[in-house]
Amino acid sequence: MTRATKIVATLGPASSDPAVLERLLRAGVDVVRLNFSHGTAQDHIARANLVRDIAARVGKPVALMADLQGPKIRVGKFEGGRVMLEAGKRFVLDAQRTSPGDVGAVGLDYKELPRDVRPGDTLLLNDGLIVLTVEAVRGEQVHTVVKIGGELSNNKGINKQGGGLTAPALTAKDMEDIKTAVSFQCEYMAVSFPKSATDMEMARQLANVAGESHRHKPAMIAKIERSEAIPQLENILRASDGIMVARGDLAVEVGNAAVPALQKRMIRLAREMDKVVITATQMMESMIQNPVPTRAEVSDVANAVLDGTDAVMLSAETAAGKYPVETVEQMAAIAEEAERADDVELDASFIDKTFGRIDQSIAMGALFTAHHLGCKAILALTESGSTALWMSRHHIRTPIYGLTTQVQSQRKMTLYRNVRPMLMPRLSDRDEALVAAETLLVHSGVLKPGDTYAITCGEPMGHPGGTNMLKVCQVG
């Protein structure tokens, strides 16, 4: 595989057939997202097992990402399933209403809305397609005037312009879903709507407790989709293993025009802080219905790749679209083309950079050496995957091979940009391990006689965080 940028695909009705899923993995999917907003616990367990089985058949490491639903900030249901709201008309959001809604009023899944808004606030429904201005709050009723109308159907989302909804990031449902996700040992857990580092710390604590009996700790991904999360970005990153640039809800809260610059800032900051970053939402939206993407979508994916994102994500395109496999093939081709055109300025990223750890310094030394010697590959013998992660934060064309004895670490590294994770046997002798690593890469067709490569490992072998050796070798 020459592509450095990874692809996250969402599993759904269009992609749950084993034959389709196999084609998706072969087309380039590296991480499979299970959306906990839909389906039962048993559905997710069955799909997780299916992914593991197909990945084993294809012979490819694939990570599972459990995406928690988060708070349901939505309207209730309507008589007939939908209504048409007209600009200038009044519309009531009623937290106490239990009967189906009509053109004048509807119930709320989110009962705290009357306490979160005040006259003059702007509410955006259905991803901002419908705009309401709050006129008054009377008890449990929010009285609004329709500013921009349109069709409103059951359970559409509600956002407040500028943020300010008090809904907690983790609901009772999420807490149960965390238990389900760690039972099938998901590599990544995405937390919806976190506002602060505390939300991520709480999610991690719950996941670690739930995973204790399985001896499993998933990596935590913060979905940045609330305006309150933006000023807290660095703190949220410190409390997480990575972030998702969730452009849908974020755009509704901060405005569409603000999102591109925020995306670039988030990708840059995540890489600087040694965290992974996924760019998501509407990347290939037109391919839900069409066999080819728009030119704007091609540019969008390419720009995320050029910004340095670890992964680009597909949602409805693979979950419910007509062309799931073709979408992945197109996305992979766009990413490869963008990477080929990208300039590499490795030395610039080392200026003023300081390293407080031996293993981090070794990782950076390997990059610098491989880049200037023109090495064919960098081999990182790693237990946890941390050495490969640090290397992948810097822009280099030389492919990084994360060699580990841990299946969990191998799967986790599938999300890291420019890292190809591989399993190797556990060996306690350093020299034997170095020979085994070279043999594995030669047999895989990566290295051939005469090729130069850089290799890092730790001594004594098998201790996470113990990387303390860099060696430059030539295949005999």
C-alpha positions as CSV (number, residue, x, y, z in Angstrom):
1,M,0.0,0.0,0.0
2,T,1.5,3.4,-1.0
3,R,-1.3,5.5,0.5
4,A,-0.3,7.2,3.8
5,T,-3.7,8.7,4.7
6,K,-6.1,6.2,6.3
7,I,-9.8,5.6,5.5
8,V,-12.6,5.3,8.1
9,A,-15.8,3.8,6.8
10,T,-19.2,3.5,8.7
11,L,-20.9,0.2,8.7
12,G,-24.7,0.2,7.9
13,P,-27.3,-1.5,5.8
14,A,-25.4,-0.9,2.6
15,S,-22.2,-2.4,3.9
16,S,-23.1,-5.2,6.4
17,D,-23.3,-7.9,3.8
18,P,-20.1,-10.0,4.1
19,A,-19.3,-9.8,0.4
20,V,-19.6,-6.0,0.3
21,L,-17.6,-5.7,3.6
22,E,-14.8,-7.8,2.1
23,R,-14.8,-5.6,-1.0
24,L,-14.6,-2.5,1.2
25,L,-11.6,-3.8,3.1
26,R,-9.9,-4.7,-0.1
27,A,-10.7,-1.3,-1.6
28,G,-8.8,0.4,1.2
29,V,-10.8,0.7,4.5
30,D,-8.5,0.8,7.5
31,V,-10.9,1.5,10.3
32,V,-14.6,0.5,10.6
33,R,-16.9,2.8,12.5
34,L,-19.9,1.4,14.3
35,N,-22.5,4.1,14.8
36,F,-24.2,3.6,18.2
37,S,-27.0,6.1,17.2
38,H,-28.6,3.1,15.4
39,G,-29.1,-0.5,16.3
40,T,-29.1,-2.7,19.4
41,A,-26.1,-3.9,21.5
42,Q,-26.4,-7.3,19.8
43,D,-26.4,-5.7,16.3
44,H,-23.1,-4.0,17.2
45,I,-21.5,-7.2,18.6
46,A,-22.6,-9.2,15.6
47,R,-21.1,-6.5,13.2
48,A,-17.9,-6.3,15.2
49,N,-17.4,-10.1,15.0
50,L,-18.2,-9.9,11.2
51,V,-15.5,-7.2,10.7
52,R,-12.9,-9.3,12.7
53,D,-13.8,-12.4,10.6
54,I,-13.6,-10.7,7.2
55,A,-10.4,-8.8,8.2
56,A,-8.8,-12.2,9.1
57,R,-9.9,-13.6,5.8
58,V,-8.5,-10.7,3.8
59,G,-5.3,-10.8,5.9
60,K,-5.4,-7.1,6.8
61,P,-5.3,-5.4,10.3
62,V,-8.5,-3.4,10.7
63,A,-9.5,-1.3,13.8
64,L,-13.0,-0.9,15.2
65,M,-14.3,2.5,16.3
66,A,-17.4,2.6,18.5
67,D,-19.0,6.0,18.0
68,L,-21.2,6.9,21.0
69,Q,-24.5,8.6,20.3
70,G,-24.3,11.4,22.9
71,P,-27.3,13.5,24.0
72,K,-30.4,13.4,21.8
73,I,-31.0,17.1,21.2
74,R,-33.9,16.6,18.9
75,V,-37.5,17.4,18.2
76,G,-40.1,14.7,18.7
77,K,-42.4,13.0,16.1
78,F,-45.0,14.5,13.9
79,E,-48.5,13.3,12.9
80,G,-47.7,11.9,9.4
81,G,-44.0,12.0,10.0
82,R,-43.3,15.6,8.7
83,V,-44.6,19.1,8.4
84,M,-43.8,22.1,6.2
85,L,-42.8,25.2,8.2
86,E,-43.4,28.6,6.6
87,A,-41.2,31.7,7.2
88,G,-42.9,34.2,9.4
89,K,-45.2,31.7,11.1
90,R,-45.0,30.8,14.8
91,F,-43.8,27.4,16.0
92,V,-43.7,26.0,19.5
93,L,-41.1,23.6,20.9
94,D,-42.9,22.0,23.9
95,A,-41.0,19.9,26.4
96,Q,-44.2,18.6,28.0
97,R,-46.0,17.6,24.8
98,T,-46.5,13.8,24.4
99,S,-48.9,13.8,21.4
100,P,-47.5,13.9,17.8
101,G,-46.5,17.3,16.5
102,D,-48.2,19.4,13.9
103,V,-47.5,22.6,11.9
104,G,-47.9,24.7,15.1
105,A,-46.0,22.7,17.7
106,V,-43.9,19.6,18.4
107,G,-42.6,17.8,21.5
108,L,-38.9,17.5,22.4
109,D,-36.5,14.7,23.2
110,Y,-34.3,17.2,24.9
111,K,-36.4,18.4,27.9
112,E,-33.9,21.0,29.1
113,L,-34.3,23.3,26.1
114,P,-36.6,25.8,27.8
115,R,-33.9,26.4,30.4
116,D,-31.1,26.7,27.9
117,V,-32.6,29.5,25.7
118,R,-33.9,33.0,26.0
119,P,-35.6,35.5,23.7
120,G,-33.5,36.5,20.8
121,D,-31.6,33.2,20.5
122,T,-31.4,31.5,17.2
123,L,-32.2,27.7,16.9
124,L,-31.1,25.7,13.9
125,L,-33.0,22.5,13.1
126,N,-32.1,19.7,10.6
127,D,-28.4,20.7,10.2
128,G,-29.3,24.4,9.9
129,L,-31.8,24.0,7.0
130,I,-34.5,25.4,9.3
131,V,-33.9,28.6,11.4
132,L,-36.1,29.6,14.3
133,T,-35.8,32.8,16.4
134,V,-36.8,32.4,20.1
135,E,-39.6,34.9,20.9
136,A,-40.5,33.8,24.4
137,V,-40.1,31.0,26.9
138,R,-43.2,30.2,28.9
139,G,-42.8,27.3,31.3
140,E,-41.9,24.3,29.3
141,Q,-42.7,25.9,26.0
142,V,-40.2,27.7,23.7
143,H,-42.2,30.0,21.4
144,T,-40.4,30.8,18.2
145,V,-40.9,32.5,14.8
146,V,-39.8,30.7,11.7
147,K,-37.0,32.7,10.0
148,I,-36.2,30.1,7.3
149,G,-38.8,27.5,6.7
150,G,-38.8,24.1,5.0
151,E,-39.8,20.5,5.6
152,L,-39.2,19.3,9.2
153,S,-39.5,15.5,9.9
154,N,-39.4,13.3,12.9
155,N,-36.4,13.5,15.4
156,K,-34.4,16.1,13.5
157,G,-31.5,17.7,15.5
158,I,-31.6,21.0,17.3
159,N,-28.5,23.3,17.6
160,K,-28.3,26.7,19.3
161,Q,-26.2,29.2,17.3
162,G,-23.1,30.0,19.2
163,G,-23.6,27.0,21.5
164,G,-24.8,27.0,25.1
165,L,-26.9,23.9,25.4
166,T,-26.2,22.2,28.7
167,A,-26.7,18.6,27.7
168,P,-24.0,16.4,29.2
169,A,-21.7,14.6,26.7
170,L,-22.4,11.2,28.2
171,T,-25.9,9.8,28.7
172,A,-27.2,6.7,30.5
173,K,-27.4,5.0,27.0
174,D,-23.7,5.9,26.3
175,M,-22.7,4.3,29.6
176,E,-24.4,1.1,28.6
177,D,-22.9,1.3,25.1
178,I,-19.4,1.7,26.5
179,K,-19.8,-1.7,28.2
180,T,-20.9,-3.2,24.8
181,A,-18.0,-1.6,22.9
182,V,-15.3,-2.8,25.3
183,S,-16.9,-6.3,25.3
184,F,-15.8,-6.7,21.7
185,Q,-12.6,-4.8,22.4
186,C,-13.0,-1.8,20.1
187,E,-9.6,-0.1,19.5
188,Y,-11.2,3.4,19.4
189,M,-14.1,5.0,21.2
190,A,-15.5,8.3,19.8
191,V,-17.2,10.6,22.3
192,S,-19.9,12.9,20.9
193,F,-20.3,16.5,21.9
194,P,-17.6,16.9,24.6
195,K,-17.3,20.4,25.9
196,S,-14.2,20.0,28.1
197,A,-11.4,17.8,29.1
198,T,-13.5,16.6,32.0
199,D,-16.0,15.0,29.6
200,M,-13.2,13.0,28.0
201,E,-11.6,12.1,31.3
202,M,-15.0,10.7,32.5
203,A,-15.5,8.7,29.3
204,R,-12.0,7.2,29.6
205,Q,-12.6,6.3,33.3
206,L,-15.9,4.6,32.4
207,A,-14.3,2.7,29.5
208,N,-11.3,1.6,31.6
209,V,-13.6,0.3,34.4
210,A,-15.9,-1.4,31.9
211,G,-12.8,-2.9,30.2
212,E,-11.1,-4.2,33.3
213,S,-12.5,-7.7,33.1
214,H,-11.5,-7.8,29.4
215,R,-8.1,-6.4,30.2
216,H,-8.8,-3.7,27.6
217,K,-8.4,0.1,27.4
218,P,-9.7,1.7,24.1
219,A,-8.1,4.9,22.8
220,M,-10.5,7.9,23.2
221,I,-11.4,10.2,20.3
222,A,-13.1,13.5,21.0
223,K,-15.6,14.6,18.4
224,I,-15.2,18.4,18.1
225,E,-18.8,19.5,17.2
226,R,-19.7,22.1,19.9
227,S,-18.6,25.7,19.8
228,E,-17.7,25.4,23.5
229,A,-15.1,22.9,22.6
230,I,-13.1,25.3,20.4
231,P,-11.6,27.4,23.3
232,Q,-11.0,24.2,25.2
233,L,-9.3,22.4,22.3
234,E,-5.8,22.0,23.8
235,N,-7.2,20.7,27.1
236,I,-9.5,18.3,25.3
237,L,-6.6,17.0,23.2
238,R,-4.5,16.4,26.3
239,A,-7.3,14.3,27.8
240,S,-7.8,12.3,24.5
241,D,-5.8,10.1,22.2
242,G,-7.2,12.0,19.2
243,I,-9.9,14.2,17.8
244,M,-12.5,14.0,15.0
245,V,-13.2,17.2,13.1
246,A,-16.9,16.6,13.1
247,R,-17.9,19.3,10.6
248,G,-21.7,18.8,10.6
249,D,-22.8,20.0,14.0
250,L,-19.7,22.2,14.4
251,A,-20.7,24.1,11.2
252,V,-24.2,24.6,12.5
253,E,-23.0,26.1,15.8
254,V,-20.1,28.3,14.6
255,G,-21.2,28.9,11.0
256,N,-20.1,27.2,7.8
257,A,-17.6,29.9,6.9
258,A,-15.6,29.3,10.1
259,V,-15.1,25.6,9.6
260,P,-12.3,25.4,7.0
261,A,-9.9,27.5,9.1
262,L,-10.9,25.6,12.2
263,Q,-10.2,22.3,10.4
264,K,-6.7,23.3,9.5
265,R,-6.0,24.6,13.0
266,M,-7.3,21.3,14.6
267,I,-5.2,19.1,12.3
268,R,-2.1,21.1,13.0
269,L,-2.6,21.2,16.7
270,A,-3.4,17.5,17.0
271,R,-0.2,16.6,15.1
272,E,1.9,19.0,17.3
273,M,0.5,17.4,20.4
274,D,1.2,13.8,19.1
275,K,-2.5,13.0,18.8
276,V,-4.3,11.4,15.8
277,V,-6.9,13.4,13.9
278,I,-9.8,12.3,11.7
279,T,-11.6,14.6,9.2
280,A,-15.3,13.8,8.8
281,T,-18.8,14.7,7.5
282,Q,-20.0,15.1,3.9
283,M,-16.6,14.3,2.4
284,M,-18.1,12.3,-0.5
285,E,-21.8,13.1,0.2
286,S,-23.0,13.1,-3.4
287,M,-21.8,9.5,-3.8
288,I,-24.7,8.4,-1.6
289,Q,-26.7,8.7,-4.8
290,N,-24.1,9.1,-7.6
291,P,-21.3,6.9,-8.9
292,V,-18.7,9.7,-9.0
293,P,-17.9,12.6,-6.6
294,T,-18.3,16.3,-7.3
295,R,-15.1,18.3,-8.1
296,A,-15.6,20.1,-4.8
297,E,-15.6,16.8,-2.9
298,V,-12.4,15.8,-4.6
299,S,-10.8,19.1,-3.5
300,D,-12.2,18.7,0.0
301,V,-10.7,15.2,0.5
302,A,-7.4,16.3,-1.1
303,N,-7.1,19.4,1.1
304,A,-7.7,17.4,4.3
305,V,-4.9,15.1,3.1
306,L,-2.6,18.0,2.3
307,D,-3.4,19.5,5.8
308,G,-1.9,16.3,7.3
309,T,-5.0,14.5,8.6
310,D,-4.4,10.9,9.7
311,A,-7.7,9.7,8.2
312,V,-10.7,10.8,6.2
313,M,-14.1,9.4,7.2
314,L,-17.2,8.2,5.3
315,S,-20.6,8.1,7.1
316,A,-23.8,7.6,5.1
317,E,-21.7,7.1,1.9
318,T,-20.8,3.6,3.1
319,A,-23.6,3.0,5.7
320,A,-26.6,3.7,3.4
321,G,-25.3,4.8,0.0
322,K,-25.7,3.1,-3.4
323,Y,-22.0,3.0,-4.1
324,P,-20.1,2.1,-0.9
325,V,-17.2,0.3,-2.6
326,E,-16.8,2.8,-5.4
327,T,-16.7,5.6,-2.8
328,V,-13.8,4.1,-0.9
329,E,-12.0,3.4,-4.2
330,Q,-12.4,7.1,-5.2
331,M,-11.3,8.4,-1.8
332,A,-8.2,6.2,-1.8
333,A,-7.3,7.4,-5.3
334,I,-7.7,11.1,-4.3
335,A,-5.6,10.6,-1.2
336,E,-2.8,8.9,-3.1
337,E,-2.8,11.7,-5.8
338,A,-2.7,14.5,-3.2
339,E,0.2,12.8,-1.3
340,R,2.2,12.4,-4.5
341,A,1.9,16.2,-5.1
342,D,2.8,17.2,-1.5
343,D,6.1,18.8,-0.7
344,V,8.2,17.3,2.2
345,E,10.0,19.7,4.5
346,L,11.0,17.4,7.3
347,D,13.8,19.5,8.7
348,A,11.5,22.5,9.2
349,S,9.4,20.6,11.7
350,F,12.4,19.8,13.9
351,I,13.4,23.5,14.3
352,D,13.0,24.5,18.0
353,K,11.6,21.1,18.8
354,T,12.8,19.6,22.1
355,F,12.5,16.0,23.3
356,G,12.3,15.1,27.0
357,R,12.2,11.3,26.5
358,I,14.8,8.9,25.1
359,D,12.3,7.0,23.1
360,Q,10.9,10.1,21.5
361,S,14.4,11.3,20.6
362,I,15.2,7.9,19.0
363,A,12.0,8.2,16.9
364,M,13.0,11.6,15.7
365,G,16.5,10.5,15.0
366,A,15.2,7.7,12.9
367,L,13.1,10.1,10.8
368,F,16.0,12.5,10.3
369,T,18.5,9.8,9.3
370,A,16.1,7.9,7.0
371,H,15.1,11.1,5.2
372,H,18.7,12.3,4.5
373,L,20.0,8.8,3.7
374,G,17.1,8.0,1.4
375,C,16.2,4.8,3.3
376,K,13.6,2.5,1.7
377,A,11.8,2.1,5.0
378,I,11.7,2.8,8.7
379,L,11.1,-0.2,11.0
380,A,9.8,0.6,14.5
381,L,9.8,-2.4,16.9
382,T,7.1,-1.2,19.3
383,E,4.9,-2.8,22.0
384,S,2.4,-0.1,22.4
385,G,2.7,1.6,19.0
386,S,3.9,4.9,20.6
387,T,7.2,5.1,18.6
388,A,5.4,4.7,15.3
389,L,2.8,7.3,16.4
390,W,5.6,9.9,17.1
391,M,7.3,9.2,13.8
392,S,4.0,9.6,12.0
393,R,3.5,13.1,13.4
394,H,6.2,14.4,11.0
395,H,5.9,14.7,7.3
396,I,8.1,12.1,5.5
397,R,7.7,10.1,2.4
398,T,9.6,7.1,3.8
399,P,7.1,4.5,4.9
400,I,7.0,3.6,8.6
401,Y,6.5,-0.1,9.5
402,G,5.2,-0.5,13.1
403,L,6.3,-4.0,14.1
404,T,4.6,-5.3,17.2
405,T,3.9,-8.6,19.0
406,Q,0.5,-7.2,20.2
407,V,-2.6,-7.7,18.0
408,Q,-4.3,-4.7,19.8
409,S,-1.3,-2.4,19.0
410,Q,-1.3,-3.6,15.4
411,R,-4.9,-2.7,14.9
412,K,-4.5,0.6,16.7
413,M,-1.7,1.7,14.4
414,T,-4.0,1.3,11.4
415,L,-5.2,4.8,12.1
416,Y,-1.8,6.4,12.1
417,R,-0.8,8.3,9.0
418,N,2.0,6.7,7.0
419,V,2.3,3.7,9.3
420,R,1.9,0.1,8.1
421,P,1.4,-2.1,11.1
422,M,2.7,-5.7,11.1
423,L,2.8,-8.6,13.6
424,M,6.0,-10.2,14.4
425,P,7.0,-13.1,16.8
426,R,7.9,-12.2,20.4
427,L,11.7,-12.6,20.8
428,S,13.7,-11.7,23.9
429,D,17.1,-11.5,22.1
430,R,17.7,-8.2,20.4
431,D,19.8,-9.5,17.5
432,E,17.3,-12.2,16.8
433,A,14.5,-9.6,16.8
434,L,16.4,-7.4,14.3
435,V,17.0,-10.4,12.0
436,A,13.3,-11.4,12.2
437,A,12.2,-7.9,11.4
438,E,14.4,-7.7,8.3
439,T,13.3,-11.1,7.2
440,L,9.6,-10.2,7.6
441,L,10.0,-7.1,5.4
442,V,12.0,-9.0,2.8
443,H,9.4,-11.8,2.6
444,S,6.6,-9.1,2.4
445,G,8.3,-7.6,-0.7
446,V,9.1,-4.3,1.0
447,L,12.9,-4.7,1.1
448,K,15.2,-6.4,-1.3
449,P,19.0,-6.9,-1.4
450,G,20.9,-3.7,-1.3
451,D,18.1,-1.6,0.3
452,T,19.0,0.6,3.2
453,Y,16.6,0.9,6.1
454,A,16.5,2.4,9.7
455,I,15.3,0.3,12.6
456,T,14.5,1.2,16.2
457,C,13.9,-1.0,19.2
458,G,14.3,-1.1,23.0
459,E,16.6,-3.1,25.2
460,P,15.7,-5.1,27.1
461,M,13.0,-6.3,24.6
462,G,9.3,-6.3,25.2
463,H,8.9,-3.3,27.5
464,P,6.5,-0.5,26.4
465,G,8.2,2.9,26.3
466,G,11.7,1.4,26.2
467,T,12.8,2.3,22.7
468,N,16.5,3.3,23.1
469,M,18.3,2.1,20.0
470,L,18.6,3.3,16.4
471,K,20.4,1.3,13.7
472,V,20.9,1.8,10.0
473,C,21.2,-1.4,8.0
474,Q,21.5,-2.7,4.5
475,V,19.8,-5.8,3.3
476,G,22.5,-8.4,2.3
